[in-house]
Structure formats: C-alpha cells, structure tokens
Amino acid sequence: MLGTLLTLFAVGFIALLAIGIVLSVLGVVFSIAVGIGTFLLFKVAPIVFLGWVILKLVNRGRGRSELTEADREFLESGG
C-alpha cells in the first residue's frame, strides 16, 4: 500500500514538473511574441506610415508622374 502511494506521488510530482516546464516555455514564447508585436506596432509602423505619407505628398506635389521615353518604349513593345 505504501509503495502504491509513493508511486502515485512520484507520478503526480513528475506530471506537475512537466506541466510547469511546458507552461513556462509557453509563457516565454508568448512574451517574445508580444514584445516583437509591440515593437513593430509602436516603433516600426509609425515610421513606415510617415514615409508613406511623405511619398504621397511628394507625388501629389509633382503632379502626375510622367513616363520616361525608355519606359514608354518598353510598354509599347509589349515586354
């Protein structure tokens, strides 16, 4: 009877350790994902958006973009 109880205790203890390790690994992965997402959202995205807005304003200021002669020949040749 005591051997059975010790076996159950050992199995339960090992299961708790395994679950703890799995949850800690998942927590680290989740933390890294949130960190990368936060970095991209609050550091990279505003810079990309600002660059996009500036390019739109510059293109609007120049008017319609005109094709160069080489571009026109390339398009007319079909290739």
C-alpha positions in Angstrom: 0.0 0.0 0.0 2.8 2.4 0.9 4.6 1.6 -2.4 1.5 2.4 -4.4 1.1 5.8 -2.6 4.7 6.6 -3.2 4.4 5.7 -6.9 1.3 7.9 -7.3 3.1 10.7 -5.5 6.1 10.3 -7.8 4.0 10.2 -10.9 2.0 13.3 -9.8 5.1 15.2 -8.9 6.7 14.5 -12.3 3.5 15.4 -14.0 3.4 18.8 -12.1 7.1 19.4 -13.0 6.4 18.7 -16.7 3.3 20.9 -16.8 5.3 23.7 -15.1 8.0 23.4 -17.7 5.6 23.4 -20.6 3.7 26.4 -19.2 6.9 28.4 -18.6 8.1 27.7 -22.2 4.7 28.8 -23.5 5.0 32.0 -21.3 8.4 32.8 -22.7 7.2 32.3 -26.3 4.1 34.4 -25.7 6.2 37.1 -24.1 8.6 37.2 -27.0 5.7 37.4 -29.5 4.1 40.2 -27.6 7.4 42.1 -27.4 8.0 41.7 -31.1 4.4 42.8 -31.9 4.7 45.8 -29.7 8.0 46.8 -31.2 6.6 46.5 -34.7 3.4 48.3 -33.9 4.8 51.2 -31.9 8.2 51.7 -33.3 8.3 50.5 -37.0 4.7 51.1 -38.1 4.7 54.9 -37.4 8.0 55.3 -39.3 6.7 53.3 -42.3 3.4 55.3 -42.2 5.2 58.6 -42.0 7.3 57.6 -45.0 4.2 56.6 -47.0 2.5 59.9 -46.2 5.6 61.8 -47.3 5.8 59.9 -50.5 2.2 60.5 -51.3 2.6 64.3 -50.6 5.7 64.4 -52.8 3.9 62.6 -55.6 0.9 64.9 -55.3 3.2 68.0 -55.4 4.9 66.8 -58.6 1.6 66.2 -60.3 1.0 63.2 -62.4 4.1 61.1 -62.8 5.2 61.1 -66.4 6.7 58.1 -68.2 10.3 58.4 -69.4 10.9 57.7 -73.1 12.5 54.3 -72.2 9.5 53.3 -70.1 7.1 54.3 -72.9 9.1 52.2 -75.4 9.2 49.2 -73.1 5.4 49.4 -72.6 4.7 49.8 -76.3 6.9 46.9 -77.2 4.7 44.6 -75.1 7.5 43.3 -73.0 
